């Protein structure tokens, strides 16, 4: 008597990110690969995830900063209670936030600067109930809650601190006694170094938030 082969059910996944292009890009990538992954939900908010009729799913890939005043720890715990495992995604790697997510039960941290296949590996690991310990997660967990150190030079640090305070490029150049082009170069290099350790300071809003967080600026 022959035995029928039992096919494994696909891993049901939700993608939650506040940028629609990111969601659509990840959904398209995951659907184009044969990984046994089915994206059941692709939404841009926490509320939309919970309201979706396909929820709960096996694994949720969740943006670390959805700007909805709900802590990442609370979200991860809620997903765990619903039976979903969590992967955290972000353009920056503030160690304290990553640690909060992991302590709450998240199984992976995947920077958005990485190829989409890094997310695939994290999903497969999370679906198996295993932590995906890539270099970014290991670095964040070993950093005692501090933001990863970008190794700025003295002039780079001074330029980006002045710029974060709201001064224009021209004003920063005047304060530092140098040219506007030199200041632009300092700021560009500083942002690149922060980006290399997973922290996006590409806009003045993000730069100011970081300045308040690390004590360069007083909170408003």
N, C-alpha and C positions, 0 to 999 in steps of 0.2 A: 504494500500500500504506500503510495507516494505521499510525501509530506509537502504541504504548501509552504512557500517562503512568506514569512510575515514581514511586511514592510514597516519600518519605524515611522512613527508620525513625525511630521516636520516640527521644528522648534518654532513656536508662535512668538513673535517679537513685536514690541511697540517701539517706535522712534519718537522721542519728544524733544523738540528744539524750537526756540522762538523764531528761527529763521526758516521760512518756507523752502528756500532754495536748498538749505542743508538737509531738511527732511526729505524733499523730493530726490535729491542726489543720492542719499543713503538708501532710500527705498529702491531706486533704480539699480544701484550697484548690487544690493543683496538679492534682488529678484533675477539679476543677470547671471548669477553664479549658482552652481549646483552644490550647495552646502547643507541641504536639508533644513533651510531656514525659510520661514514664511512670515513676511511682514504683515501682520493683521491690522496694525494701527500706525498711522503716521500723522501726528498732530503737533500744534505749536504752543500748547498750553497744558498745564497740570489739570485744570478743570475739564478740558476737552478729553484728556486721557480717561479720567474717572467716569465721564459721561458716555464714553463710547460703548456700544453694545458688545464689542469683542473683548472688552476688559473683564476679568484679568487675563493676562497672557503669561507665557513661560518666563520671558526675559524682557525687561524694559531698559532701553538705552536712553538715559535721561540727562538732559543738559543741566550742568551744575548750577547755572545762574539764569533762572527763568524770570527773574524780576517780579515775583508775585508775593514777596514777603512771607513765604513759607520756607522754613529751614530745610536744607537738604537732608538732615537727619530725620526730620518728621516725615518727609516724603518716602525715604527708604524704608522706614519702619512701617508706614502704611502699605507700601507695596509688598513687604514681607508678610504682613498680616493677611493680605489678599491672595497670597500664594505665588507672587511674582518675584523673581530674582532681579537685581539691579546692577546695571553698568552705568557709571558716571562719565559723561563727556564734558570737555571744556576747552576753551582756547587758552586758558591760563591755569597754572597749577599752584594755587595758594594752599600751602600744606595743611593749614588748620581746617579748611573746608573739605579737602580730600580726606583728612583723618576723621572728620565728623561723619562723612558718608560711609567710610569703611567701618568705623565703630558701630554705626547703626545697622550694618549688614550688607553694604554694597560689596560686590565681588570683583570689581575692576575699575580702573581709571584709564580712560583713553583720551589723550590730547587730540583736538581736532586738526592739529598740524600733521598727524600721522596718516598714512594711506588707509583707505577704507578696509583693507584686508586685516588691519590690526583690530578693528571692531569685530570682524568675523571671528577671529581667534578668541576674542574676549567673550563673545556670545556663546560659542561652542563650549568654552570653559565654564561659564556661568550656568549654562543649561545642565551641565554635569555636576553642578553644586560645588565647583572648585574655584578658588580665587585665581585670577589671572595676574600673576605677579610680574608685570613687565618692569623695565628700568624706571619708568616715570613713577609708578606706584611705590616701588622700593625707595626711591629718592625722597618722595613726599613723606612716607612713613618713618624715615630715619632722620627727619629734619627737625624734630622736636617742636613742631607747630609753627616754625618760621617760614617766611616766603623763601623759596630757593634763591640763593645768592648769585646774581648775574656777573659779578666781578667787574664793576664799572671803574674806569679811571677817575681821578679826582676832578678833572675838568668836565668829563661826561656827566658825573653825578651832579656837579654844581649847575651845569646847563639845564639838565632835565628837572632839577628841583625848582630853579627859577621859572622855567617855562610852565611847570605844573601850578605855580602860584598865580598864574593868569597874565604874566608879562608876555609881551609880544617878542618875536625874534629880535627885532631892532632894540627893544629895551634890554633883553638879556645880553645882547652883544655890547651895549653900552655899559652894563654892570660889570661885565667880564673884561672889558677893554680889548675886545677883539672884533672880528668882522662877522656880519650876518651869515656868510657862507660857512665860516668856521663853526658857529653856533649850530647851524642846521646839521653839519656833519657830526658834532657831538651828540645831538639829540637823536639823529638817525642811528648812530652806533649804539647808543644806550638802549633805544627801543629794540634793536636787533638782538642785543645781549639778553634783554629781558625775554624776548620771544624765544630765544634758544633754550631758556630754562622753563618755557611753557607759560609765560605771563604776557598777555597781550596788552600793551599800552599804546595802541595805534591811534586812539582818539584822545582829545583833550578831556573828555568826560572820564574815560577809563584812567587816564593819567592822574586826574585830580582825585578820583576815588582811591587810587593807590597811595597818593601823597597823604591823604587823610589817614589811611589805614596804617601807614608806617611812621607817621608822626612828622612828615615834612610840613604839613599844613594843619591848622586848627579846624575842627569840624565847624560847619556853619550853624 
